[in-house]
Amino acid sequence: MKTNLTLPEMTVEIDREHGLHLLHQMLRIRRFEEKSAELYTQQKIRGFLHLYIGEEAVAVGVMENLDPDDNVLATYREHGQALARGVSMGAVMAEMYGKQEGCARGRGGSMHLFDKETRFFGGNAIVGGHLPLAVGMALADKMRGDNRVTCIFFGDGAVAEGEFHEALNLSALWDLPVLFVCENNRYGMGTALELSHSVTDLAAKAAAYGMAAASVNGMDVLAMHAAAREAVTAIRHGGSPWFIEARTYRFRAHSMFDAELYREKTEVEEWKGLDPIQSLIRTLKERDLITDDDINQLELMVGIEVDEGVRFAEDGTWEPVEDLERFVYWEEAVA
């Protein structure tokens, strides 16, 4: 059995251009999510809305190491992954508005983003339900001889589901090229990790299936980048699966409907002190790689992109009523 690794200090060398890129990506996600919350209160966005604020380093750090031909699957808290993967901000916003110009023609909404061009396969609302899908994709790639990585994001709540154990067992048994990324934000909806898991070291559970597993500081984009780079390189050259437990934290409630009565405000504030965006800014400034003017320029660029995304969604069109049965399939009952 491979050793369970703990890599909180693991990092990558970074130059000014790369540092600005990582910061830009995280700022895009943060400002998009903040605008989404605002639009939700205005009832421009309906249904459920699960914000990624606080967890940006995970999506950005991992996605830096994936190729355009790789597969990506995510949960219902997937706006960050979609944006980092390259799905346009306008297409994501239009989808949440329910407009035809959305990445899933307005039929998926916030929880079901999908984009064939970037090989972004959801947006899956059933907790743990997409884990077997990742196994199937990776098995198909291996059988075809495609050197492709399947990367799947899921939360700590999914680790308590049966699909988690089935997926990891089969991936290890068949040596499948899967990168499992568990975004451990300490709460499965309103239930604390220690109240739902008898063993809270989630990476140890993956190691029990004989795969390489690492627990990583998910509030540090450089640590996430480094861990994902090692994992993806190993998968691409050896084919065997890897597991990364990203220890992170969501600054907002589970969803916009959540009264958030299960955690203390002091705890949230302590974690906000580990804000991945501010942490990267401090690191880059300490290394004299960026200035306040650079940050202001990035904020300006992101603000313009967010505004254009909202405008794209506002100008989008509703699906005609006569098309509501399009893409809906059923079998006639046999008498």
N, C-alpha and C positions, 0 to 999 in steps of 0.2 A: 504494500500500500504506500502511495506517495505521501510525503510529509505535508502536514498542514502548515502553510506559510503565513507569517504575519509581517506585513510590509508597510507599516504606517510611515516610515521615514523614506521609503523608496521615492525617488524623484527623477526627473529628466533634466538634461541640460537645456537651457532655453535662451534664445536671443530675442532682440527687440521685436522683430517681425512676428515671431511665433507667439511671444507674450501678448502682443496687441491682438493677434488673432483669437487666442483663447479668451481674453477679456471681452472682446467684441461678441463672441458667441454666447458667453454667459449673460452679458448685458442684454442681448437680443431676447433671450428667453425670459429674463427677469421683467423687462419692460413690457413684453408681450403679455405675460401673465398678469401683471398689474393692470394693464388696460382691459384685459378680459374680465377681471373682477369688477372693474368699473362698469363695463358694458352689461354685465350680468345684473347688477343692481338697477340698471336702466331697462331691463327686460329685453335688451337687444339679443342676448344669448339666453336660450331657454334650456330646460332639462337639467342634467347634472353637470357640474363643473369642478374638477379636481385640479388644484393648482400645484405647480412644481417648484414654487419659490423656496429657496434654501438648498435644493438638491441639484442645482445646475452643473456642478462640477462633475457629477457622475456621467450624465449624458455627453457632455462636451469632452471629457477626458477619454471616455471609451471610444466615441465615434471618430476621434482623430486617427485611430488605428485601423479602421475598417476600409475596405476597398468598395468602390461603387457597385461591384457585382455581388457583394455579400448580402445575406438576408438579415433583416432586423425586425424583431417582434417586440411589442411592449404591452403594457397594461392600459387601464383607462386614464392613468395620470401620465399621458404620453406627449403632451404638447412640446416639452423640452426635447425629447428624442426626435420628434418629427422635424423640428426646426434645425437641430444640430445635424440631422441626416441630410438636409437639403431641400425638404419640402418648403415651398414658398410660403411666406407669412400670409400673403393674400389668400392663398388656397386654404390654409388652415383656418383663418378667420372667417372666410366665406362658408366653410363647412360648419363652423359653430353657429353661424347665422342661419344655417339651413338653406343656403342658396345653391343653385345648380353649378356655379363656378367653383364650389368647394372641392377638395381633393377626393371626396366620395360622393360628389353630386348633391351634397346636402342631406344625404340619407343616413349618414353615420353620426354626425354631430361630434361633440367634444370627446366622447368616449370611444369612437370608432374611426379614427383617422386612418386612411389607407392611401398609399401612393405607389402605383406600379413602377413608375419611372425610377424612383429611388430605392425600390425593393423594400419599402416600408410596409409591413404586413400587419398593421394594427398596433394599437387600439383594440384590445380584447377585454370585455367587461367582466367575464366570469373569472373569478380569482383562481389562478393556476390553470385555467382552461387552455391557455396557449402553449403550455409546456410540452404536451404531446405533439402539437403542431411543429414546434421547433425540431423535435426528434425526427419527425417524418420528413421535414425539409432536408435535414442533414443526412438522413439515410438515403434519400433520393440523390443528393449530390454525390455521396460516396459511391453509390451504385453506377452513376453516370461517369464517374471519374473527374468531376468538377472540383477544382481546388478552391472551394468557397467556404467561408466561415458563416455559420448561423449564430447571430448574437441575440439573446433574449433577455429582456429586462423584466423583473417582477419584484414584488415587495416581500417583506418578511411574513406577511399573512399567508402568502402562497406556500411557504415552506411547511405549513401545518396541513396542507392538502395532500391527498393521496397521489395526485398527478405528479407532484414534485418528486416523490420517491421513485415512482415508475419511470419518469423521464430520466432521472440521473442514473438509475440502474441500467436502463437500456443503452443510454449514451456511453456509459463506461464499458458495458458488456460488448457493444459493437464497435467501440473506438470511433465515435462519431465526432465530427468537427463542430462542436457546439461550445460557445462561450456563454455560460450562465452568469448573469449579473443580478445579484440580489440587492436591491436598494433597501437596506435595513434602516428605516426611519423610526424604529422603536415602537410603532403603534400600528396594529392592523385595525383600521378604522378607529374605534375608541378603546381597544384592548391593548394594554401594555405587553411588550414582548415577554416579560417574565411571568405573565399570567396565562399565556397560551403556549409557551414552549418550556418543556422540562429541562432542555439543554439550550441555553441562549447563545452558545457559540455556533452560529449557523454554518460557518466554514467547516467545522468539525463534522457536520452531518454529510457534507459533500465528500470530504476526505474518506468517510466510512465506505463510500462506494468506489474507492480506489482511484479517484481523480485528483489532480493537483488543485488545491484550494487555498485562497488567500483572503485574509481580512485586511481591508484597506481603509485609510482615512478618506471617507467620501466627501469631506468638506474641503479637500485639497485637490484641485484639478491636476496639479503636476504629479501627485501620488497616484491618482486615478489613471492618468496618461501612461505612467511608467508601468503600472501593474497590468493594464490592458495590453500594452505593447508586448510585454513578456508573454502574456497568455496567447494573444493572437499569433505571435511568431511561432510559439510552440505548437499551436493547433495547426497552423498552415504547413508546418514541416513534418509534424508527427501524426496529425489527424485525431489525436485523443482529446476529449473534452477538458475544459477548465471551468472553475467556479471562482467568482470574485464576490465576496461580501463587502459591499460599500456601506460603511457605517456613516449614515447621513441623518438629516433631520428636516422635516417640512416645517416651515415657519408659520404657515397658515393652517386652518382647520382641515380635516379630512376632505370635506367638500364644502360648497357654499351653503349647504343645508345643516352643517354640523354646528351644534351649540358649543362644542369643545369644552365639556365639563369634566373631562377625564385627566387633564394635566394642568399643573400649576403655571401661572404666568411667569413666575421666576425661572422655571425650567426653560421656557421658550426664550426668554431674554438671555439666559446663559448661552444657549445654542446660537442665538443671533450674533453673539460675540465671536463666533467662529464662521461668520458669513464667508462663503467661498469667494465671492467677488472682492470683498474688502481684503481678504487674505492674499489673493493674487496681486492686488494693487500694492499692498505693503511689500510683498516679495519683489515685485518689479521695480519699485522705487528704491528699495534697499540696494538693488544691483544697478541702479542708475540707468534703467532701460526705458522708463517712461516718465512723463511730466504731467502736471495737472492739465496743461493744454491738450495733451494727447487724450486724456480721459474726457475732457469737454468735447473734443472732436468726435470721439466715439459715441458719446451720449447724443450729440446732435444727429449723427448718422442713424442711430437706432431710432431716435424719435421720429425722424422723417420716414423710416421704413414702417414703423408701427402705424403712423398716420395714413400712409399709402395703403397698408393692409386693411385698415378699417374702411377707408374710402372704397377699396375694391369690393369689400363685402357689402357695404351699403348700396353700391351701384349694381350689385348682382341681381339675378332674376330668380323668381320662384318657379319651381317645377309646375308645369301645367297639370291641372286636375286630371285630364285625360291620360296622363303618363303615370299615374300612381300605381298601376298594375304592371308597369314595365319592370323587368328584372325580378318579378315575383313568379315563382314556379310552384306548381302543386300538381298532384295526380288526382284525376277524377275517381271518386269512390266507385268500387265495383259492387253492383247490386247483388 
